[in-house]
């Protein structure tokens, strides 16, 4: 939510501020005279108060030392000695200040010297008590004597302090009479100052009320945001944690406890505690990553396993970043992801991929071997049929002649099918070696291969300049042969085939549903003909293996040619599509990456 300033409110506050400044200047001029008159009285009064304060501080330091000493003797905890250790410096500081404050008062100077001697004796008593309370030098009788003696010294110190305080109180009483007489002369000043202060308080209260309302709104949003974050962690199976490296304190989100198999706040988060959950195989890795956090100022992705209390093993991924706040404290903010489901899925996918790869190898081997093994009996069939002399055919019945003719046709079709299967198998299994060549050269080779049928049908092929790309040469040449051959095969009767081949460079972003977005540039090559075309509903089916749109008696073929085209384009990380209008022609579009 964007904050829009309230200019009317700002102008009003400016006017109030200007008026307040003038009032303060006026009051300051009045106060200057009074302050000048009261300055001397105030100094005297403050002098007395400072002496009282310093005496109180001196007593407080000695009491703290006494309390710390007792605590240490009782508990033997060295923390109780902290007040005792620093009490000497406090006493010396107060004594120096008192000596300066009483420099003009000989009586107080003598009292101060007595007091200092008593304090020195008291600290000697402290040291003796500590000495004889130590287990190594313990002496109960001496300890009791020094403890009792210390109490008497403390009473004498209090007496001396009270005597100095009484002297100062007498001085203070006399000085307060003078101070009260002078301060009574300025009631108008006090009332005016009070009213001004009240005005500022009211204005401050108004602003605070507004800020408080805004704060309530922000707190409400923060609560909603915290709730959404907690739900997000639960749904997304992740958690957050903070590690204050200065205090070595670690805080977990509620879902971090759940991911470890506990209810929220079930234990105190500590580094050692977390390592107990880490699987033994990964403890060393996780420990090293923790040690390198300060040096690297971030925690790179760490993959490891944890063992829950029910002995279930979960897979985690963690990352973090070192942050430094305004006070200079170093805090590591981290995120843990439970990737168990993804890990198990990856294992399953890897296993399936291995099975699929094995199956593909077996299938490729089967196709290759089967195709080659089928050629031998087919060759014999064609050979024996061709050796039947015409004289023998003349004495055969018409039905026998028909059977012989059908055998010859079927053998030819079988030969074409085997050759296409071998070509398709070669497209799948042959080593894919990319060479940068001009596609126009490969197209010329394809036209040479089809020269006889091109001449027979009086076909006209128009070719624009094609790009120079890194391709598998024999596969792209076969792609051109199949696409041009397809247009020649399905040309319209009594109409000379016209095939137009064009190329242009395009962006993958222009075809988001077709092309790989990681590859920015593609070359779009279109093959347009004036053939008989096909029903557009089959524009995807025609690329499926063994799919035919016409009867084998109408048009020869095996239904493998366009499937080979698609496989070749896939090998080049490209895409092929087809479109057509019956009796008007077809358009085959090939996208090859730059």
C-alpha positions in Angstrom: 0.0 0.0 0.0 1.4 3.3 -1.1 1.4 6.2 1.4 -0.1 9.5 0.1 1.0 12.5 2.2 -1.7 14.8 3.7 -0.6 18.3 2.7 -3.4 20.1 4.6 -2.2 18.4 7.8 1.4 19.2 7.0 0.6 22.9 6.5 -1.3 23.0 9.8 1.6 21.5 11.6 4.0 24.0 10.1 1.9 26.9 11.3 1.7 25.4 14.8 5.5 24.9 14.7 6.1 28.6 13.8 3.8 29.8 16.5 5.4 27.5 19.0 8.9 28.9 18.0 7.7 32.5 18.6 6.3 31.5 22.0 9.5 29.8 22.9 11.6 32.8 21.9 9.4 35.1 24.0 9.6 32.7 27.0 13.3 32.4 26.4 13.8 36.2 26.8 11.9 36.1 30.1 13.6 33.0 31.2 17.1 34.5 30.5 16.7 37.1 33.2 15.4 34.5 35.7 18.1 32.0 34.8 20.8 34.6 35.3 19.5 35.3 38.7 19.0 31.7 39.7 22.1 30.4 38.2 24.2 30.9 41.2 21.6 29.4 43.6 21.2 26.5 41.2 24.9 25.8 41.2 25.0 25.7 45.0 22.0 23.4 45.2 23.3 21.1 42.5 26.7 21.0 44.3 24.9 19.6 47.4 23.0 17.1 45.3 26.1 15.9 43.5 27.8 15.2 46.8 24.8 13.2 48.0 24.6 11.3 44.7 28.3 10.4 44.7 28.0 9.2 48.3 25.1 7.0 47.3 27.0 5.7 44.4 30.0 5.0 46.6 27.8 3.1 49.1 26.0 1.3 46.2 29.4 0.1 44.8 30.5 -1.3 48.2 27.1 -3.0 48.7 27.3 -4.5 45.2 30.8 -5.8 46.1 29.5 -7.2 49.3 26.5 -8.9 47.6 28.7 -10.3 44.8 31.2 -11.7 47.4 28.4 -13.4 49.3 26.9 -14.9 46.1 30.3 -16.2 45.1 31.0 -17.7 48.5 27.6 -19.4 48.5 27.5 -20.6 44.8 31.2 -20.6 43.8 29.9 -19.1 40.5 32.4 -16.6 39.1 29.6 -14.5 37.6 28.9 -13.1 41.1 32.3 -11.6 41.2 31.6 -9.2 38.4 30.2 -6.4 40.7 33.1 -7.0 43.1 35.7 -6.6 40.3 34.3 -3.4 39.0 33.5 -1.9 42.4 37.0 -0.6 43.0 36.9 1.5 39.9 33.5 2.8 40.9 34.7 3.7 44.4 37.8 5.4 43.1 35.8 7.4 40.6 33.3 8.5 43.2 36.1 9.4 45.7 37.9 11.5 43.1 34.6 13.3 42.3 33.9 13.9 46.1 37.4 15.2 46.7 36.8 17.8 44.0 33.3 18.7 45.3 34.5 19.1 48.9 37.7 21.0 48.1 36.3 24.2 49.6 35.1 22.4 52.8 37.9 21.3 55.2 35.4 19.5 57.5 34.1 17.4 54.7 37.7 16.7 53.5 38.6 15.2 56.9 35.4 13.1 56.8 36.3 11.9 53.3 39.8 10.8 54.4 38.3 8.8 57.2 35.7 7.3 54.9 38.4 6.3 52.4 40.5 4.6 55.1 37.4 2.6 56.2 36.7 1.6 52.5 40.3 0.4 52.1 39.9 -1.7 55.2 36.6 -3.1 53.9 38.2 -4.2 50.6 41.0 -5.9 52.5 38.3 -7.7 54.5 36.7 -8.7 51.2 40.0 -10.2 49.9 40.5 -12.1 53.2 37.0 -13.5 53.0 37.6 -14.7 49.5 40.9 -16.1 50.4 39.6 -18.2 53.4 36.5 -19.3 51.6 38.5 -20.9 48.8 38.5 -24.7 49.1 42.3 -24.7 48.8 42.8 -22.2 51.7 39.6 -22.7 53.6 39.7 -21.6 57.3 36.3 -21.3 59.0 37.4 -19.4 62.0 39.3 -16.8 60.1 36.5 -16.6 57.6 34.0 -16.0 60.4 36.2 -13.3 61.9 36.7 -11.5 58.7 33.0 -11.7 57.9 32.1 -10.3 61.3 34.8 -7.6 61.0 33.5 -6.7 57.6 30.0 -6.1 59.0 31.4 -3.8 61.6 33.5 -1.9 59.0 30.3 -1.6 56.9 28.5 -0.1 59.8 31.3 2.4 60.3 31.2 3.3 56.6 27.5 3.9 56.8 27.9 6.0 59.9 30.6 8.1 58.1 28.5 8.5 55.0 25.4 9.5 57.1 27.5 12.1 58.9 28.7 13.6 55.6 25.1 13.5 54.3 23.8 15.3 57.5 26.4 18.1 57.0 25.3 18.5 53.4 21.6 18.4 54.3 22.2 21.3 56.7 23.9 23.2 53.9 21.1 22.2 51.6 18.3 23.4 53.9 19.9 26.9 54.1 20.4 27.0 50.4 16.9 25.8 49.6 15.4 28.7 51.5 17.3 31.1 49.2 16.4 29.0 46.2 12.7 29.0 47.1 12.6 32.7 47.6 14.1 33.3 44.1 12.0 30.7 42.3 8.7 32.2 43.7 9.4 35.3 41.6 8.7 33.5 38.3 5.1 31.9 38.5 4.2 33.4 35.1 7.2 31.8 33.5 6.3 28.4 35.0 2.7 28.6 33.9 3.6 29.7 30.4 6.1 26.9 30.1 3.6 24.4 31.4 1.0 25.5 28.8 3.5 25.3 26.0 4.6 21.9 27.1 0.9 20.8 27.3 0.3 22.0 23.8 3.2 20.0 22.4 2.1 17.0 24.4 -1.4 17.2 22.9 0.0 17.5 19.4 2.4 14.5 20.1 -0.6 12.5 21.5 -2.5 13.2 18.3 0.3 12.1 16.1 1.0 9.0 18.3 -2.7 8.1 18.1 -2.5 8.2 14.3 0.7 6.2 14.3 -0.8 3.7 16.6 -3.8 3.1 14.3 -1.4 2.6 11.4 0.7 0.3 13.5 -2.4 -1.8 14.3 -3.1 -2.1 10.6 0.5 -3.1 9.8 0.4 -5.7 12.7 -2.7 -7.2 11.3 -1.2 -7.5 7.9 2.0 -8.9 9.5 -0.1 -11.6 11.3 -1.9 -12.5 8.0 1.5 -12.6 6.2 3.0 -14.8 9.0 0.0 -17.1 8.7 0.3 -17.4 5.0 4.0 -18.0 5.3 3.4 -20.9 7.8 0.8 -22.4 5.5 3.1 -22.0 2.5 5.9 -23.8 4.3 3.5 -26.7 5.2 2.2 -27.0 1.6 5.6 -26.5 0.0 7.4 -28.9 2.4 10.0 -26.4 3.3 11.1 -24.5 6.4 13.1 -21.5 7.5 15.6 -21.0 10.3 17.8 -18.2 11.7 21.2 -18.6 13.3 22.6 -15.6 15.3 26.3 -16.2 14.9 27.2 -13.7 17.7 25.0 -15.3 20.4 25.0 -18.8 18.8 21.2 -18.8 19.1 19.2 -20.7 16.5 15.4 -20.2 15.8 13.3 -22.7 13.8 10.0 -22.1 12.1 7.2 -24.4 13.2 7.5 -26.5 10.0 11.2 -27.1 10.7 10.2 -29.1 13.8 7.5 -31.0 11.7 10.0 -31.9 9.0 12.2 -33.4 11.7 9.3 -35.4 13.0 8.4 -33.3 16.1 5.7 -30.8 17.2 6.7 -27.1 17.1 9.0 -26.0 19.9 9.5 -29.6 21.1 13.2 -29.0 21.8 15.7 -26.2 21.9 17.3 -25.7 18.5 21.1 -26.0 18.6 23.8 -26.9 16.1 24.7 -30.1 17.9 21.0 -31.0 18.2 20.5 -30.7 14.4 23.5 -32.8 13.6 22.0 -35.6 15.6 19.2 -35.8 13.0 21.7 -36.0 10.1 22.3 -39.4 8.7 25.8 -40.7 9.6 26.8 -40.8 5.9 26.3 -37.0 5.6 27.3 -35.7 9.0 30.8 -34.7 8.0 29.5 -32.9 4.9 26.9 -30.9 6.8 29.3 -30.1 9.7 31.9 -28.7 7.2 29.3 -26.6 5.5 28.4 -25.1 8.9 32.0 -24.3 9.6 32.5 -22.5 6.3 29.4 -20.3 6.6 31.2 -17.3 8.1 34.0 -17.4 5.5 31.8 -17.8 2.5 29.0 -15.5 3.8 26.5 -17.9 2.4 25.5 -21.6 2.5 25.5 -23.2 -1.0 23.0 -25.9 -1.7 23.8 -28.9 0.5 22.1 -32.3 -0.1 21.9 -34.7 2.8 19.7 -37.2 4.6 18.1 -37.0 8.0 16.7 -39.7 10.2 13.5 -39.0 12.1 12.7 -40.4 15.5 10.6 -43.2 13.9 13.7 -44.1 11.9 12.2 -42.8 8.6 14.9 -41.4 6.3 14.1 -38.1 4.6 16.1 -36.3 1.9 16.8 -32.6 2.5 18.2 -29.7 0.5 19.4 -26.6 2.4 20.7 -23.2 1.5 21.3 -19.9 3.3 22.8 -16.5 3.2 24.7 -14.5 5.8 23.1 -11.1 6.7 24.4 -8.3 8.9 21.9 -6.0 10.7 22.3 -2.3 11.6 23.9 -3.3 14.9 26.5 -5.4 13.2 25.1 -8.7 14.3 25.7 -11.6 11.9 22.6 -13.7 11.2 22.4 -16.7 8.9 19.0 -17.0 7.2 18.4 -20.5 5.9 15.8 -22.6 4.1 15.4 -26.4 4.3 13.5 -28.3 1.6 12.2 -31.8 2.0 12.9 -33.3 -1.4 12.2 -36.9 -0.5 9.3 -37.2 -3.0 11.4 -35.7 -5.8 14.4 -37.9 -4.9 12.4 -41.1 -5.0 10.7 -40.0 -8.3 14.2 -39.3 -9.8 15.3 -42.8 -8.8 12.2 -44.2 -10.4 12.7 -42.2 -13.5 16.3 -43.2 -13.8 15.3 -46.9 -13.5 12.6 -46.4 -16.2 15.1 -44.6 -18.4 17.5 -47.5 -18.0 14.7 -49.9 -18.9 13.7 -47.8 -21.8 17.2 -47.4 -23.1 17.7 -51.2 -22.8 14.3 -51.7 -24.6 15.3 -49.3 -27.4 18.6 -51.0 -27.9 16.9 -54.4 -28.1 14.3 -53.0 -30.5 16.9 -51.3 -32.7 18.9 -54.5 -32.7 15.7 -56.5 -33.5 14.7 -54.2 -36.4 18.2 -54.3 -37.9 18.7 -58.0 -37.6 15.2 -58.8 -38.6 15.4 -56.5 -41.7 18.7 -58.0 -42.8 17.6 -61.6 -42.2 14.4 -61.0 -44.1 16.3 -60.0 -47.2 17.8 -63.5 -47.8 14.5 -65.4 -48.3 13.0 -62.4 -50.1 15.9 -62.4 -52.5 15.4 -66.1 -53.2 11.7 -65.6 -53.8 12.4 -62.9 -56.4 15.2 -64.9 -58.0 13.1 -68.1 -58.3 10.1 -66.2 -59.7 12.2 -64.4 -62.2 13.6 -67.8 -63.5 10.2 -69.1 -64.5 10.5 -69.0 -68.3 7.9 -67.5 -70.5 7.3 -70.9 -72.1 6.3 -72.3 -68.7 4.1 -69.3 -68.1 2.3 -69.8 -71.4 1.1 -73.3 -70.4 0.0 -72.1 -67.0 -3.6 -71.4 -66.1 -4.8 -67.9 -65.8 -5.1 -68.3 -62.0 -1.5 -69.5 -61.8 -0.3 -66.6 -63.8 -2.2 -64.3 -61.4 -0.6 -65.9 -58.4 2.9 -65.5 -59.9 2.1 -61.8 -60.6 0.9 -61.2 -57.1 4.0 -62.9 -55.7 6.2 -60.5 -57.8 4.3 -57.4 -56.6 4.3 -58.5 -52.9 8.0 -59.3 -53.1 8.7 -55.8 -54.5 6.6 -54.2 -51.7 8.4 -56.3 -49.2 11.8 -55.1 -50.6 10.7 -51.4 -50.3 9.4 -52.0 -46.7 12.6 -53.6 -45.6 14.7 -50.8 -47.2 12.5 -48.2 -45.4 12.8 -50.1 -42.1 16.6 -50.1 -42.4 16.6 -46.4 -43.2 14.4 -45.7 -40.1 16.6 -47.9 -37.9 19.7 -46.1 -39.3 18.2 -42.7 -38.4 17.8 -43.9 -34.8 21.0 -45.7 -34.2 23.7 -44.3 -36.4 26.3 -42.0 -34.7 25.1 -38.3 -35.0 28.1 -36.4 -36.3 27.3 -32.7 -37.0 29.1 -30.9 -39.9 28.6 -27.3 -40.9 27.4 -27.3 -44.5 25.3 -25.3 -46.9 21.8 -26.8 -47.2 21.7 -25.8 -50.9 24.4 -28.4 -51.5 22.5 -31.1 -49.7 19.3 -30.1 -51.6 21.2 -30.4 -55.0 22.2 -34.0 -54.0 18.6 -34.8 -53.1 17.4 -33.4 -56.6 20.1 -35.6 -58.3 18.7 -38.6 -56.5 15.2 -37.8 -57.7 16.3 -36.6 -61.2 14.5 -39.4 -63.0 11.0 -38.9 -61.5 11.5 -35.1 -61.6 12.1 -35.3 -65.4 9.3 -37.9 -65.9 6.7 -35.6 -64.2 8.2 -32.4 -65.7 8.3 -31.0 -62.1 9.5 -27.4 -61.5 11.4 -26.9 -58.2 12.1 -23.3 -57.1 14.7 -22.9 -54.4 15.7 -19.7 -52.5 19.1 -19.3 -50.7 19.2 -21.8 -47.8 21.3 -21.3 -44.6 24.6 -22.8 -43.7 24.1 -25.0 -40.6 25.7 -27.6 -38.5 23.8 -30.8 -39.5 24.0 -34.5 -39.9 24.6 -34.4 -43.7 23.1 -37.7 -44.9 20.0 -37.2 -42.6 19.2 -33.7 -44.0 19.7 -35.0 -47.5 17.3 -37.9 -46.8 14.9 -35.3 -45.3 14.9 -33.3 -48.6 14.5 -36.5 -50.6 11.5 -37.7 -48.6 9.7 -34.3 -48.6 10.3 -33.6 -52.4 9.5 -37.2 -53.2 6.3 -37.0 -51.2 5.2 -33.9 -53.2 6.0 -35.7 -56.5 4.2 -38.8 -55.5 1.0 -37.0 -54.6 0.9 -34.6 -57.5 -2.4 -34.0 -59.3 -3.0 -35.9 -62.6 -2.2 -34.0 -65.8 -0.7 -31.0 -63.8 3.0 -30.5 -63.7 4.2 -30.5 -60.0 5.5 -27.1 -58.8 7.5 -27.2 -55.6 8.7 -24.0 -53.9 11.4 -24.1 -51.2 11.9 -21.0 -49.1 13.9 -20.1 -45.9 13.8 -17.3 -43.3 15.2 -16.7 -39.8 12.7 -16.6 -37.0 12.7 -16.2 -33.2 11.5 -19.1 -31.0 9.4 -16.6 -29.0 7.2 -16.2 -32.1 6.3 -19.9 -31.9 6.0 -20.6 -28.1 3.9 -23.7 -28.5 6.2 -25.3 -31.1 9.9 -24.4 -30.4 12.3 -24.9 -27.6 12.5 -21.5 -25.7 16.1 -22.1 -24.7 17.2 -21.8 -28.3 16.6 -18.2 -29.4 16.9 -18.4 -33.2 15.6 -21.0 -35.8 15.6 -21.3 -39.6 12.1 -21.8 -41.0 12.3 -23.9 -44.3 8.9 -24.4 -46.1 8.1 -26.9 -48.9 5.1 -25.7 -50.8 3.5 -27.8 -53.6 0.4 -27.8 -55.8 -0.4 -31.4 -55.3 -3.6 -33.2 -54.4 -3.2 -32.3 -50.7 -4.9 -34.1 -47.7 -7.6 -33.5 -45.1 -6.1 -31.1 -42.4 -7.4 -33.3 -39.6 -4.5 -35.8 -40.5 -1.8 -33.1 -40.3 -0.3 -34.8 -37.2 -1.2 -38.4 -38.0 0.9 -38.5 -41.2 4.1 -38.3 -39.2 3.3 -41.5 -37.2 5.1 -44.7 -38.3 3.1 -46.9 -40.8 0.3 -44.4 -41.1 -1.1 -44.1 -44.6 -3.9 -41.8 -45.9 -4.4 -43.7 -49.2 -4.7 -47.3 -50.2 -1.5 -49.1 -51.1 -3.0 -49.9 -54.5 -3.6 -46.2 -55.3 -0.2 -44.9 -54.3 2.9 -47.0 -53.5 4.7 -46.6 -50.2 5.1 -48.0 -46.7 4.0 -45.1 -44.5 7.5 -44.7 -43.1 8.8 -41.8 -45.2 7.3 -38.9 -43.2 8.0 -40.7 -39.9 11.7 -40.7 -40.9 11.4 -36.9 -41.6 10.1 -36.3 -38.1 12.8 -38.4 -36.6 15.6 -36.6 -38.5 14.2 -33.2 -37.4 14.0 -34.4 -33.8 17.6 -35.5 -34.0 18.5 -31.8 -34.9 16.4 -30.4 -32.0 14.0 -28.9 -34.5 10.3 -29.3 -35.4 8.2 -30.2 -38.4 4.6 -29.4 -39.1 2.3 -29.9 -42.1 -0.8 -28.2 -43.4 -2.9 -28.8 -46.5 -6.0 -28.0 -48.5 -7.4 -30.9 -50.5 -6.8 -30.4 -54.3 -4.8 -27.2 -53.7 -1.6 -28.5 -52.3 0.4 -29.0 -49.1 2.9 -27.1 -47.0 5.6 -28.8 -45.0 7.5 -26.5 -42.6 10.8 -27.5 -41.0 12.3 -25.5 -38.1 16.0 -26.1 -37.6 18.0 -24.3 -34.8 20.7 -21.8 -35.8 
